[in-house]
Amino acid sequence: MTTRETDNEANGTTPEFEQRIARALELPVPELRMPELPEIDSDKVVAIKPRRRGIAPVWLAMAASLALVAIVGVRMFGGVAEYDSLAEEILAHLDHEPYALRVTDKAVSDDRLTRIVPSNLATLDHSAGLITYAQNCKIRGKVSPHLVIQGKSGPVTVILMPQVRVQSAETIEGESIHGAILPVGDGSIAIIGEKDEDLEPIQRSIIDSVAWST
C-alpha cells in the first residue's frame, strides 16, 4: 500500500471517492443571465416623499427657545419665581391659565362667586358683565381672586389683589391686549382685555364693588 493510500484511509477517503469529486467539478456550469425587464412607463411612476428626519430635535429646539423666552424677566431663587414687575407676574399667571379666557355664555354660580370673592373683599354681581370664571390664585404670594368677565370684544381678566399694594397706576400694553394695574386703598386691581375692548365700564363697576380698605 502506498503512502498516499495510507493517508487516504487515515482521512476516511478512497481513490474512488476522490475521482467522483473530480468528475463533479468538471461539470459545466451555465452562464448566469439576467432576465430582460420591461421598460417602465415614467408617467405611471409615483414619487415617494423622503422621510423627514430630525423632526424631534427641531421641535425640541423650538420648545427650548420658547421656554427661554418665557423666563425672560424671571429669576429663580430657591425654586420660587421672582419677577421684575407685578405686571410680568400677572401676565405669566394668565399664560398658565389660557382656558380661563374662553368665550362662553355660561356664568359661574352665585355660590362659587361668593366663595371666591367673599363679602369682605367685594360685593360682585353680573352688572359689570357676565362673570364666567372665578378662581383663587396667588400673586406676590398672596391669595388673589382671578375673575373673567365677558366683554364686548372678548374675555376680560380681573384680578383682585387686596394685599398687594402699588404706589401708582401701571399701564399694560401688548400686541393684542391692553389693561392696567390700579391702586385701590391698601390693595390693587388688575384689568386686562382685548386691544379694542373698552375697559372703563368694567373698571368703574369693579372699583365700586370693592369692600376692602379704600
C-alpha positions as CSV (number, residue, x, y, z in Angstrom):
1,M,0.0,0.0,0.0
2,T,1.4,3.4,-1.0
3,T,1.9,6.3,1.4
4,R,-1.0,8.3,-0.2
5,E,-3.4,5.3,0.1
6,T,-2.4,5.1,3.8
7,D,-3.1,8.8,4.3
8,N,-6.5,8.5,2.4
9,E,-7.5,5.6,4.7
10,A,-6.5,7.6,7.7
11,N,-8.6,10.5,6.5
12,G,-11.6,8.3,5.6
13,T,-11.3,8.8,1.8
14,T,-10.7,6.4,-1.1
15,P,-9.4,6.9,-4.6
16,E,-12.8,6.2,-5.9
17,F,-14.3,9.0,-3.7
18,E,-11.6,11.4,-5.0
19,Q,-12.4,10.5,-8.6
20,R,-16.1,11.1,-8.0
21,I,-15.4,14.6,-6.7
22,A,-13.1,15.4,-9.6
23,R,-15.8,14.4,-12.1
24,A,-18.3,16.6,-10.3
25,L,-16.0,19.6,-10.5
26,E,-15.7,19.1,-14.2
27,L,-19.5,19.5,-14.8
28,P,-20.1,22.6,-17.0
29,V,-21.8,25.5,-15.2
30,P,-24.3,27.5,-17.3
31,E,-23.6,31.2,-17.6
32,L,-25.8,33.4,-15.3
33,R,-28.1,35.5,-17.4
34,M,-30.4,38.2,-16.0
35,P,-34.0,38.3,-17.5
36,E,-34.8,41.4,-19.5
37,L,-37.0,43.7,-17.5
38,P,-39.9,45.5,-19.2
39,E,-39.5,49.2,-19.8
40,I,-41.1,51.4,-17.1
41,D,-43.7,54.0,-18.1
42,S,-42.4,57.1,-16.4
43,D,-45.9,58.6,-16.4
44,K,-47.1,55.9,-14.0
45,V,-44.3,56.3,-11.5
46,V,-45.3,57.8,-8.2
47,A,-42.6,59.7,-6.4
48,I,-42.3,58.6,-2.7
49,K,-41.5,61.5,-0.4
50,P,-38.4,61.0,1.6
51,R,-38.9,60.6,5.3
52,R,-38.5,63.8,7.3
53,R,-35.6,63.2,9.6
54,G,-34.7,65.3,12.5
55,I,-38.2,66.4,13.4
56,A,-37.8,65.6,17.1
57,P,-34.6,67.6,17.5
58,V,-36.0,70.6,15.7
59,W,-39.2,70.5,17.8
60,L,-37.1,70.2,21.0
61,A,-35.0,73.1,19.9
62,M,-38.2,75.2,19.3
63,A,-39.5,74.2,22.7
64,A,-36.3,75.2,24.3
65,S,-36.4,78.5,22.6
66,L,-40.0,79.1,23.8
67,A,-39.0,78.1,27.3
68,L,-36.2,80.6,27.2
69,V,-38.5,83.4,26.0
70,A,-41.0,82.5,28.8
71,I,-38.4,83.1,31.5
72,V,-37.1,86.4,30.3
73,G,-37.6,88.8,33.2
74,V,-38.0,86.0,35.7
75,R,-35.4,84.9,38.2
76,M,-35.4,81.7,40.3
77,F,-34.5,81.8,44.0
78,G,-34.8,78.5,45.8
79,G,-37.4,77.2,43.3
80,V,-39.6,80.3,43.7
81,A,-40.0,82.6,40.7
82,E,-39.1,86.3,41.2
83,Y,-40.5,88.7,38.5
84,D,-39.1,92.1,37.6
85,S,-42.5,93.7,37.9
86,L,-46.0,93.0,39.1
87,A,-47.3,93.2,35.5
88,E,-44.9,90.4,34.4
89,E,-46.1,88.2,37.2
90,I,-49.8,88.8,36.3
91,L,-49.2,88.1,32.6
92,A,-47.2,84.9,33.4
93,H,-50.1,83.8,35.5
94,L,-52.5,84.3,32.7
95,D,-50.3,82.3,30.4
96,H,-50.6,79.4,32.8
97,E,-54.4,79.5,32.7
98,P,-55.3,80.1,29.0
99,Y,-58.5,78.0,29.4
100,A,-59.9,80.8,31.5
101,L,-60.1,83.1,28.5
102,R,-62.8,81.3,26.6
103,V,-65.8,82.9,25.1
104,T,-68.9,81.4,26.7
105,D,-72.4,82.4,27.9
106,K,-72.3,80.2,31.0
107,A,-71.9,82.2,34.2
108,V,-70.3,80.9,37.3
109,S,-72.7,80.1,40.1
110,D,-73.5,82.7,42.7
111,D,-72.3,80.2,45.4
112,R,-68.9,79.9,43.7
113,L,-68.6,83.6,43.2
114,T,-69.3,84.2,46.9
115,R,-66.7,81.6,47.9
116,I,-64.0,83.1,45.7
117,V,-64.9,86.7,46.4
118,P,-66.3,86.9,50.0
119,S,-68.3,90.0,51.0
120,N,-65.3,91.4,53.0
121,L,-63.4,91.7,49.7
122,A,-66.1,92.9,47.3
123,T,-69.8,92.7,46.5
124,L,-70.0,91.4,43.0
125,D,-72.8,90.7,40.6
126,H,-73.1,90.5,36.8
127,S,-73.7,94.2,36.3
128,A,-70.2,94.7,35.0
129,G,-70.6,91.8,32.6
130,L,-71.1,88.1,32.6
131,I,-68.6,86.5,35.1
132,T,-67.6,83.2,33.6
133,Y,-64.5,82.3,35.6
134,A,-63.7,82.6,39.3
135,Q,-60.7,81.0,40.8
136,N,-58.3,81.9,43.7
137,C,-54.7,82.3,42.5
138,K,-51.5,83.7,44.2
139,I,-49.9,87.0,43.2
140,R,-46.9,88.1,45.2
141,G,-47.6,85.0,47.4
142,K,-51.0,86.4,48.4
143,V,-54.4,84.8,47.6
144,S,-56.0,86.9,44.9
145,P,-59.4,86.2,43.2
146,H,-59.0,85.8,39.5
147,L,-62.2,86.6,37.5
148,V,-63.0,86.6,33.8
149,I,-65.9,88.8,32.6
150,Q,-67.2,88.5,29.0
151,G,-66.6,91.9,27.4
152,K,-67.9,93.2,24.1
153,S,-64.7,92.2,22.2
154,G,-63.8,89.2,24.2
155,P,-63.0,87.9,27.7
156,V,-61.7,90.5,30.2
157,T,-59.4,89.4,33.1
158,V,-59.9,91.0,36.5
159,I,-57.6,90.1,39.4
160,L,-58.4,91.5,42.9
161,M,-55.3,91.9,45.0
162,P,-56.4,93.3,48.4
163,Q,-53.0,92.5,49.9
164,V,-50.8,93.7,47.0
165,R,-50.2,97.5,47.2
166,V,-48.9,99.6,44.3
167,Q,-47.9,103.3,44.5
168,S,-49.5,104.4,41.3
169,A,-51.4,103.1,38.3
170,E,-49.4,101.0,35.8
171,T,-50.4,100.5,32.1
172,I,-50.1,97.1,30.5
173,E,-49.7,97.1,26.7
174,G,-49.2,94.2,24.3
175,E,-49.7,93.3,20.7
176,S,-53.3,92.2,21.2
177,I,-54.1,93.3,24.8
178,H,-54.2,96.3,27.0
179,G,-55.0,97.0,30.6
180,A,-53.9,98.5,33.8
181,I,-53.0,97.8,37.4
182,L,-54.8,100.3,39.6
183,P,-54.2,101.2,43.3
184,V,-57.3,100.7,45.4
185,G,-56.8,101.5,49.0
186,D,-54.3,99.1,50.6
187,G,-54.5,96.8,47.6
188,S,-54.8,96.9,43.9
189,I,-56.8,95.6,40.9
190,A,-55.6,94.4,37.5
191,I,-57.9,94.6,34.5
192,I,-56.7,93.3,31.1
193,G,-58.7,92.8,27.9
194,E,-58.5,92.7,24.1
195,K,-56.9,95.6,22.3
196,D,-60.2,97.2,21.3
197,E,-62.1,96.5,24.5
198,D,-63.4,99.5,26.4
199,L,-62.4,98.7,29.9
200,E,-63.8,101.8,31.6
201,P,-67.3,100.5,32.4
202,I,-65.9,97.2,33.9
203,Q,-63.2,99.2,35.8
204,R,-65.7,101.5,37.4
205,S,-68.1,98.7,38.3
206,I,-65.3,96.6,39.9
207,I,-63.8,99.5,41.9
208,D,-67.3,100.5,43.2
209,S,-67.8,96.9,44.4
210,V,-64.6,96.7,46.4
211,A,-65.1,96.4,50.1
212,W,-61.6,96.3,51.5
213,S,-59.9,99.4,52.9
214,T,-60.2,102.2,50.3
